[in-house]
Amino acid sequence: MDDLRLAAPVQMDSIVDGPGVRMVIWTQGCHHGCLGCHNPQTHDIHGGILVAQADVIKEIEQASLQTGLTLSGGEPFLQAKPLIPIVKAAKKRGWNIWAYSGFTIEELMAHPEQTSLLECIDVLVDGKFIKAQKDYRLKFKGSKNQRIIDVQASLLKQRLIYSSYDKENQLL
């Protein structure tokens, strides 16, 4: 099994990184370089801590209150391969899966390994954070350019389908 490079130990009880009580995996490593990034300490690809994939899966299996898993960071899709079994373990528990990425869904779909992880995701918040478009009134995203995408519906219909959580883009 593969190790993950995480920014911090797995967070067990988030209520702000998606709906419900969630486990959050804060991946380490990002090359987007978004001005005003909320987590600049996660950028160094050699920083953070190494965590065994099996240990994260064990935490999922032992969790009791969680209803979802959120992948954040850093850039989770830079570690797509080791995240896939973790996401599948969470899906097995009936959890919904969210991921935050500076890549757009279109960019992710151009790479087979990232597409494989994307196929396991329920909701994707995509796009780089743009400081000039920051708005504190937005729910679950930091800047107006970002989209909250229903990944499974988008894959099924082979076109972009916004999540019901993305009120701004549904009006477009």
N, C-alpha and C positions, 0 to 999 in steps of 0.2 A: 504494500500500500504506500501511497505517496504522502509526504509531509506537506503541510501548508505553511506559508509564511504569513503570520497574523500580526496585526498591530498591537493586539492586546488579547488576553484570554477571552473566550466566548462569553458574550453578555447574555444572561438568562432571562431577564424580565423587562424588556423594552415595551413601552406603550406608545412610542412616537415614531417608530421606523416601519410603519404599516399598521393595519388594523389588528386589534386584539393584543394579547400578551405574546410577545415574540422573543425568540432567540435570535441574536444578531452575531454574525461572523464579520469582524472588521479585518479585511484582508490588508496586507502590507504590500506596497509597491504600486506606483501610478506614474505615468509619464505625460498625462494631459496638461499639467501645470496651470490649472485654472486660477486666475487672479482672484484672491479672496476665498480660496478653498476653506471649507469648514474643518478639514482634517489634514493640514499640510504635513503633520508628523508621519503620515502614512505613505508619503511619496517614495522614500528611499527603498529601492527593491532589495537591499541587503539588510534593512533594519528589521525591527520587530522581533518576533519569537517564532521558532519552529514548533509546530504542533502536529502530532501524529493524526492522520486521517481517522484511524480507529478510535482515538480518544474522543474526537468530536462526535463520531457516530454513537459512541457509548453515552455521551452527555444527552444526545437526542433521545436515545432509548430510555434513559432514566428520568427525563423531564416529565413534569406532571401538570403544570398549569398552561403551558405554551400551546398556542393554536397556529403558530406560523414561524417561519424562518426567513430572515432578511440577510442578504449578502450585500455588504457595503465595503467601504474602504477609504482609501486605496481604490484600486480597480479590480473587482472580483474576476472579471473575464480574462485577466492575465494569468489566472490560476484555474482555468476552466476544468482541466482534466482532473485534478485532485478534488475539486468541489462536486463533481457529478455524483459520486457515490454518497456523499454527505447529503446532498439534496434529495437523492432517491430514498435515503433512510428517513428523512423528514416526511416525504410524500407517503411513505409506507405507514406513517403514524397519522395520516390524514391532514397534515398541516398544509397551509397555503404558503407559497414561496414567492418572495419579492426579491428583486435585485436592483441595485443602483449602479449605473454605469455612465461614464463620460462618453462612451461610444454610443452611436445611434443604433437602433435595431437593424437598420440597413447595413451599417458597417459590420455588426456582429454576424449577420447572415452571410457575409462574404468569406467567412473562415469556418471550416468544418468543425474544429474543436470547440470554438465559441458557440456555434450553432447547436452542438450537442448539449451544451449546458443550457442554452436558451430554450431548448425543447422541453426542459424540465421545470421551467419558470412559469408561474402564473401571471405575475405582474412585473413589468420592467419600467423603471423610471430612467429614461435615457437622455443623453445629451450632456455636454459640458456645462458646468456652472458658469454663468456669465454675470459678473458682478453688477454691471449696468442694468441688468434685468432682474435683480434680486427683489423679492417682494415677500415680506413676512406674512402676508395674508394667504399665501399659497399653502395648501395642505399637502404634505408628503413630497414636496419638491422645493428647491431653493430659488430657481429663476424661471421667468416666464417662458423661455425657450424650451425648457425641459418638458417631456411628455410622459404621461403615465399610461402605459400600454397594456391591454389585455393580450398577453402573448399567445395563449392557447387559441383564442378566437381569431387572432391575426394569422396564425399559422394555418388554421383550418380554412379560413376564407381567402387566404393568400393576398390579403391587403391589410393596411393598418387599421386596427380597431382600438379606440381609446377605452381605457378602463372607466368604470362609473365613478372612480375617484378623481378623474381629471375633468373637473367642471369647466375649466377655461377652454380646453381644446374641443370639448364636445359641442361648444357653441359655434365653432368655426364651420 
